[in-house]
Every structure is written in C-alpha cells, then in structure tokens.
Amino acid sequence: MVDGERALRAWLIGSLICNMGIIVTGAVVRLTGSGLGCSTWPKCTEESYVPHGASGIHGIIEFGNRTLTFVLIIAALGAFIAAWRNRGLRTKLWWLTLGIGIGIPFQGVIGGITVLTHLNPFVVALHLLLSVALIVLCVWSVLIGYRSAPEAVSPPQRWLVIATFAATMLATWVGTIVTGSGPNAGDEKAVRTGFDIETVAKLHGISAWITVALVVVTLLAVRGNRRLTRIAGVLLGTIVLQGAIGYLQYFLGLPPAIVALHMVGLTLLTAAAAWLLFACTPAGRVRDAQDAPAATVGAN
C-alpha cells in the first residue's frame, strides 16, 4: 500500500491531517481539565501504563490523546516508506518525511515533560509549537508529493511572503502566551505564566492585525499571478475567520467550545501560511521536478 503516486499522496495527506488533529485533541484535553488525568509519564499512574477506575473520565481523555501519537507514527512511517519507494533515497521528500517521523516521538517526549512539570505553561507552549512546525513540514511534503512546482516571484514579493509567514508564526507564539496566562490550564492546580491576560491578549491582537496587513499587501503584490492570488486569498480568509473567533472567545470569557474552535482555526491558518510560503520561489532559481522519479517526469 505504499507503491505508486496515489498511495504516496494519500500517506502524505494522512500525515498532515493527523498532525492537525493532534492539536485539536490536545486542546480537548486542556479544555476538559484532563491535562493531569494521567499523573505521570510514560506510565499513566505509578502502577499502570493505562488509566484505572480512580483516574475517571479525565484519565481516559488524557490517555486517549497519548495513544493518538501511535496513529501519527503510523502515518509518518507510511509516508516515509512511500517517499522512499516512489521518489528514492535522500530525495527532498525522503528527508522531509524522515524529519516529520523523528519529530513525532520527540513531540511525545515533550508531552511527557508537560505532565512531569505539572503543565508548566511554557513547556505546554513548546508542545504546541512543535506540532505547528510539523504541520508546516507536512504541507511542504504534500506540495512535493503532488509535484506542485513553486511560482517564480521577484525578490520583494518573496520577502513579503516570508514576512507574512513569520508574522503568522509570531502571532501563534504570542497566542501560546495568552493560553498560558488564561483560565483553561488543563488542571485547576496548574501554574500560569503570571502575565496579565488582558495585556497579552491585546499583544496577540496586535500581532494578528500586523499579519492581516501583511497578507493584504502580499495579495496586492502577487495579483498578477492567479495561483498565488488564490492562495493568498485563502490565507486572508482563514486569518479573518480565525481573528473573528479569537475576538468572540475573548468577549465571551473564553468558553471552551469557542476556544476549541479557535484551535481548529490555528491548524488551518498554519497550513494556509505554509502553502503560500512553499508555493513561490525567487525568480531565477532552478525549479526541480519535485523529486523525480516517475515515468512522466524527467531526471532530477
């Protein structure tokens, strides 16, 4: 089930979806107060690797999220083997899928550290940001899997795209500080950052508006290219929707359901920003055949 371009692309998309999904399920763990449902790591309790009756529903939720790591590993392994079989050893796609595969167990270790540190907000932030990085790599791998050659753009246009991506990541990072300062900690005894929630929320809003402005400027700058215009438009729509959800959760006092929806928006926003980043390249750079081989593609 790993031979052929169709199988390769299915594995790559599956890996992307799994890495997006783990962010959402992680949010469910936090929003239900199940962050310490399993009191230690790698075991769930001192006596067992699985939750028992005393762990209650929180233990089941936390353990369920842990087991999803194995689903991510299976998807990453399938993508790696498919890339190896269909594109070859040491190709760009081979290295990418290898990196994603290594990142997932590393992500599991950081998740364990969050438990051992009793949900230290800065470790929790690192846990989320690594998932964001994996989504970015997964989007890149999917584009290569579909042999989607990047569009040639001028240096100013390319720098605008890079700045837009960087601003998106900055807004995401500030968002983790807001989360670490707010009430949905994952456990009622978990420590918070100590930052004033209104102050960091406003900083997050400012970073989001900077991102919106950069997306608009980028959209105007690439309007001569239909493909990039479409992608930039998708990014703009995604960030506007994400911003609307963000303001809604802020003014409603951070209701868990809206916060969870905001995390779904985060995965979509990350994917859209990565799509734009990898969809263009500076003019004059040699464009490869997105990793050869295939009977219809020439040598790399």
C-alpha positions in Angstrom: 0.0 0.0 0.0 3.0 2.3 -0.4 3.8 1.9 -4.1 2.5 4.4 -6.6 1.9 8.2 -6.7 -1.7 7.9 -5.4 -0.6 5.9 -2.4 2.2 8.3 -1.7 -0.1 11.3 -1.7 -2.6 9.5 0.4 0.0 8.9 3.1 1.3 12.5 2.9 -2.2 13.9 3.3 -3.0 11.4 6.1 0.1 12.5 8.0 -0.9 16.2 7.6 -4.4 15.5 8.8 -3.1 13.6 11.8 -0.7 16.3 12.8 -3.5 18.9 12.6 -5.9 16.7 14.5 -3.5 16.1 17.5 -3.6 19.9 18.1 -7.4 19.8 18.4 -7.4 16.7 20.6 -4.7 18.3 22.8 -7.0 21.3 23.2 -9.8 19.0 24.3 -7.5 17.5 26.9 -6.8 21.0 28.2 -10.3 22.4 28.0 -11.8 19.4 29.9 -9.3 19.8 32.7 -7.8 16.4 31.8 -4.2 17.6 31.5 -3.1 15.6 34.5 -5.7 12.8 34.1 -2.6 10.6 33.8 -0.5 11.7 36.8 2.9 10.7 35.4 4.8 9.7 32.2 5.4 7.4 30.4 3.1 5.5 32.7 -0.4 6.8 33.3 -0.1 6.2 37.0 2.7 5.0 39.2 1.3 1.4 39.0 0.0 1.2 35.4 0.5 2.3 31.8 -3.3 2.6 31.3 -5.8 4.5 33.4 -7.9 2.7 36.0 -11.2 3.4 37.7 -9.7 6.1 40.0 -8.5 8.1 37.1 -12.1 8.8 36.0 -13.0 10.4 32.7 -10.0 12.7 32.8 -7.6 9.8 32.8 -9.4 8.3 29.8 -9.3 11.6 27.8 -5.6 12.1 28.6 -4.7 8.5 27.8 -6.7 8.6 24.6 -4.7 11.6 23.4 -1.5 9.8 24.3 -2.4 6.8 22.2 -3.1 9.0 19.2 0.7 9.5 19.0 0.9 6.0 17.6 -1.5 6.9 14.9 0.7 9.8 13.9 3.7 7.5 13.9 2.0 5.0 11.6 1.0 7.8 9.2 4.5 9.3 9.3 6.1 5.8 8.8 3.8 5.1 5.8 4.6 8.5 4.3 8.4 7.9 4.8 8.3 4.4 3.2 6.1 5.6 0.3 8.5 8.5 -0.3 11.4 6.1 -0.3 9.8 3.6 -2.6 8.4 6.2 -5.1 10.9 9.1 -5.0 14.1 7.4 -3.9 16.7 7.6 -1.1 17.9 11.0 0.0 15.5 13.0 -2.1 14.0 16.1 -0.6 10.7 14.3 0.1 12.7 11.4 1.8 14.4 13.9 4.1 11.2 15.7 4.9 9.2 12.6 5.8 12.2 11.4 7.8 12.2 14.7 9.8 8.5 14.5 10.4 8.8 11.0 11.6 11.6 11.9 14.0 9.6 14.9 15.2 6.6 12.9 16.4 8.2 10.8 19.1 10.1 13.9 20.1 6.8 15.6 20.4 5.6 12.7 22.7 8.6 13.3 25.0 7.8 17.0 25.3 4.2 16.0 26.1 5.5 13.8 28.8 7.6 16.6 30.2 4.4 18.8 30.3 2.9 16.2 32.7 6.1 15.8 34.8 6.3 19.6 35.2 2.6 19.7 36.1 1.6 21.6 32.9 4.2 24.3 33.0 2.7 26.8 30.5 6.0 27.4 28.7 6.5 23.7 28.2 2.9 23.3 27.0 3.6 26.2 24.6 6.6 24.3 23.2 4.5 21.2 22.8 2.0 23.1 20.7 4.6 25.0 18.6 6.3 21.7 17.7 3.0 20.5 16.3 2.7 23.7 14.3 6.2 23.1 12.9 5.2 19.6 11.9 2.2 20.9 10.1 4.4 23.3 8.1 6.7 20.4 7.1 3.7 18.2 6.2 2.3 20.9 3.9 5.6 21.2 2.2 5.7 17.4 1.8 2.2 17.4 0.3 3.2 20.0 -2.3 6.3 18.0 -3.3 4.1 14.8 -3.3 1.8 16.5 -5.9 4.8 17.8 -7.8 3.5 21.3 -7.3 6.3 23.4 -8.7 6.7 26.8 -6.9 5.9 30.0 -8.8 8.8 32.3 -9.7 8.4 35.7 -8.0 10.5 38.8 -7.6 12.8 39.2 -4.5 10.4 41.9 -3.0 7.4 39.6 -3.5 9.3 36.7 -1.9 10.3 38.7 1.1 6.7 39.8 1.5 5.6 36.2 1.6 8.4 35.3 4.1 7.4 38.3 6.3 3.8 37.2 6.2 4.7 33.7 7.2 6.9 35.0 10.0 4.2 37.3 11.3 1.8 34.3 11.3 4.2 32.3 13.4 4.8 35.3 15.7 1.1 35.7 16.3 0.8 32.0 17.0 3.6 32.2 19.6 2.0 35.1 21.3 -1.2 33.2 21.3 0.5 30.4 23.3 1.4 33.1 25.9 -2.2 34.1 26.1 -3.2 30.5 26.6 -0.6 30.1 29.3 -2.0 33.1 31.1 -5.7 32.3 30.8 -8.1 30.1 32.8 -8.1 26.9 30.7 -5.0 25.5 32.1 -5.7 21.8 31.8 -5.9 21.3 35.5 -7.1 23.6 38.3 -3.8 23.3 40.1 -1.6 24.1 37.1 0.5 27.2 37.3 0.1 30.1 35.0 2.6 32.4 33.4 1.8 35.3 35.7 1.3 37.7 32.9 -1.8 39.9 32.8 -4.3 38.2 30.5 -5.7 41.4 29.0 -2.2 42.7 28.2 -1.0 39.6 26.4 -4.4 39.2 24.7 -4.0 42.7 23.3 -0.5 42.0 22.2 -1.8 38.9 20.4 -4.4 41.0 18.7 -1.8 43.5 17.5 0.3 40.7 16.1 -2.7 39.3 14.3 -3.6 42.7 12.8 0.0 43.0 11.6 -0.3 39.6 9.9 -3.6 40.7 8.3 -1.9 43.8 6.9 1.0 41.8 5.5 -1.4 39.3 3.9 -3.3 42.2 2.2 -0.1 43.7 0.9 1.1 40.3 -0.3 -2.2 39.7 -2.0 -1.9 43.0 -3.9 1.8 42.3 -4.7 1.1 38.9 -6.3 -2.2 39.8 -8.0 -0.6 39.2 -11.4 -0.2 35.6 -10.6 -3.6 33.7 -10.4 -2.3 30.8 -8.4 -0.6 32.9 -5.7 -3.5 35.3 -5.7 -5.8 32.4 -4.9 -3.6 31.0 -2.2 -3.1 34.4 -0.6 -6.9 34.9 -0.7 -7.3 31.6 1.1 -4.8 32.7 3.8 -6.6 36.1 4.2 -10.0 34.4 4.6 -8.6 32.0 7.1 -6.9 34.6 9.2 -10.0 36.8 9.2 -12.1 33.9 10.3 -9.6 33.0 13.0 -9.5 36.6 14.2 -13.3 36.7 14.4 -13.3 33.5 16.5 -10.5 35.0 18.7 -12.4 38.2 19.4 -15.5 36.1 20.1 -13.8 33.9 22.7 -12.3 37.0 24.3 -15.5 38.9 24.7 -17.4 35.8 25.8 -14.9 35.0 28.5 -13.1 32.1 26.8 -15.9 29.5 26.6 -14.2 26.0 26.0 -16.2 25.3 22.8 -15.1 28.6 21.2 -11.5 28.0 22.3 -11.6 24.6 20.7 -12.9 26.1 17.5 -10.0 28.6 17.7 -7.6 25.7 17.8 -9.1 24.2 14.7 -8.6 27.6 13.1 -5.0 27.6 14.2 -4.3 24.4 12.2 -6.0 25.7 9.1 -4.2 29.0 9.4 -0.8 27.3 9.8 -1.5 25.1 6.7 -2.6 28.1 4.6 0.5 30.2 5.6 2.8 27.2 4.8 1.1 26.7 1.5 1.8 30.3 0.5 5.4 30.1 1.7 6.2 27.0 -0.3 4.2 27.9 -3.4 6.7 30.5 -4.6 10.4 30.8 -5.0 12.7 33.7 -6.1 12.9 34.2 -9.9 15.9 32.7 -11.4 16.2 29.8 -9.0 16.2 26.4 -10.8 13.0 24.6 -10.2 13.3 20.9 -9.7 10.8 18.3 -10.8 9.6 18.0 -7.2 11.8 15.0 -6.5 11.6 12.8 -9.7 11.2 9.7 -10.4 8.0 8.8 -12.2 7.7 7.7 -15.8 6.2 11.1 -16.7 8.9 13.2 -15.1 12.4 13.7 -16.2 15.5 13.1 -14.1 16.1 15.3 -11.2 
